[in-house]
């Protein structure tokens, strides 16, 4: 493990104004996204869609890294340039999702556990040879108002995240550690704060026990937010304050950056929340984004699988990248959502 190399990649990913595009949807997930706009999920359509994203002019000012799915890391642009090389040529760091998805945790039917540790050391070595410089593993923490997640599910997922992170650092990949407390359900924001606190506390206990260098990793958490079905939705400032309070208590200052997932928030909502946190003053870590849906929803809606829509889809993508780049610095406001203002 070359800690200096890990630190420098981690810091480059959370450079000022920049964040991550999460384009690592597994084939079942991208099928759902394509279904929503009437596009068939063939290997070629997936390739064309990812090419649209990666070749959007100007995104390198706001996007420092892209998380790819295994299939995409092995694909190339229409003119034959492997996607990892195409991104690197633009100054964008390629990364790779390495978990194999979440399943029901045995004997805990309401909890989940992420699979993919067996054979991971060899897969990481191959991904590194294919050009990846960082990796992602997502632990899924289901939540209800009372007794989900179980303490054991928190421990099991934290343990898996730490084993993955140690393997990444051993081979020289920056691990993005993603414990996601879901925003499904009807729980209030306070319940999300309690569960997110328990999860982060346990994750850092396990990372430390596994000798993971905090300086050479990034954390990808959920924001502290009420469940989608909760009638009492917290406002932007409450979400920002609860999230920063929770992170300040449980995330060591040695971690260079925190890159939030969007988790089902709307694109503008996710930008608003990030912006509010970055207006709250200096934090020990960079606060950035690693959004999937919040960056891609408007792109898919504009594209719909039609070649003639590519320019409009790329414009929609650049707009979201630019506005999230501004939110990184606390310089975003809702009025910028109108096309004219966003183009300034
Ligand atoms: P969302 O932003 O759509 O939650 O996706 C981010 C991600 O990478 C989830 O693992």
Boltz pocket constraint, residues with backbone or C-beta under 6 A from the ligand:
constraints:
  - pocket:
      binder: B
      contacts: [[A, 22], [A, 138], [A, 178], [A, 260], [A, 261], [A, 262], [A, 263], [A, 264], [A, 290], [A, 291], [A, 292], [A, 293], [A, 294]]
      max_distance: 6.0
